[in-house]
């Protein structure tokens, strides 16, 4: 419902602004209580994915915004769209796969040495996760 959209979004934004997972879960459950009767299908879907929804709290605070956000994915999708547009059609599915693979490799090469916001500060911590 359009008239409630801003209120819903503001309430949901409070979840990722909490300092730890427990506080975020409490805010999320308050959200369920507040909006559950009006938007029961949405609340049911959120409850199904709740563990995945809060997984970014398992990582250091410096990189949570990067994990929570989809900016890097959207940026890559825009590159693909911009480069695929002049081609209009691909003769086979394999040619499309090859095109996307080449674009992904090019994107990785271009940003290989770039350290995304916050990741440089917690590099040792992240490396310890993989030991």
CORWO-V990662 format. One record per residue. N is the residue number from 1. RES is the residue in one letter. SS is DSSP state (helix for helix, strand for strand, loop for the rest). Layout:
N | RES | SS
N | RES | SS
This chain:
1 | X | loop
2 | X | helix
3 | X | helix
4 | X | helix
5 | X | helix
6 | X | helix
7 | X | helix
8 | X | helix
9 | X | helix
10 | X | helix
11 | X | helix
12 | X | helix
13 | X | helix
14 | X | helix
15 | X | helix
16 | X | helix
17 | X | loop
18 | X | loop
19 | X | loop
20 | X | loop
21 | X | helix
22 | X | helix
23 | X | helix
24 | X | helix
25 | X | helix
26 | X | helix
27 | X | helix
28 | X | helix
29 | X | helix
30 | X | helix
31 | X | helix
32 | X | helix
33 | X | helix
34 | X | helix
35 | X | helix
36 | X | loop
37 | X | loop
38 | X | loop
39 | X | loop
40 | X | helix
41 | X | helix
42 | X | helix
43 | X | helix
44 | X | helix
45 | X | helix
46 | X | helix
47 | X | helix
48 | X | helix
49 | X | loop
50 | X | helix
51 | X | helix
52 | X | helix
53 | X | helix
54 | X | loop
55 | X | helix
56 | X | helix
57 | X | helix
58 | X | helix
59 | X | loop
60 | X | loop
61 | X | helix
62 | X | helix
63 | X | helix
64 | X | helix
65 | X | helix
66 | X | helix
67 | X | helix
68 | X | helix
69 | X | loop
70 | X | loop
71 | X | helix
72 | X | helix
73 | X | helix
74 | X | helix
75 | X | helix
76 | X | helix
77 | X | helix
78 | X | helix
79 | X | helix
80 | X | helix
81 | X | helix
82 | X | helix
83 | X | helix
84 | X | helix
85 | X | helix
86 | X | loop
87 | X | loop
88 | X | loop
89 | X | loop
90 | X | loop
91 | X | loop
92 | X | loop
93 | X | helix
94 | X | helix
95 | X | helix
96 | X | helix
97 | X | helix
98 | X | helix
99 | X | helix
100 | X | helix
101 | X | helix
102 | X | helix
103 | X | helix
104 | X | helix
105 | X | helix
106 | X | helix
107 | X | helix
108 | X | helix
109 | X | helix
110 | X | helix
111 | X | loop
112 | X | loop
113 | X | loop
114 | X | loop
115 | X | loop
116 | X | loop
117 | X | loop
118 | X | loop
119 | X | loop
120 | X | loop
121 | X | loop
122 | X | loop
123 | X | helix
124 | X | helix
125 | X | helix
126 | X | helix
127 | X | helix
128 | X | helix
129 | X | helix
130 | X | loop
131 | X | loop
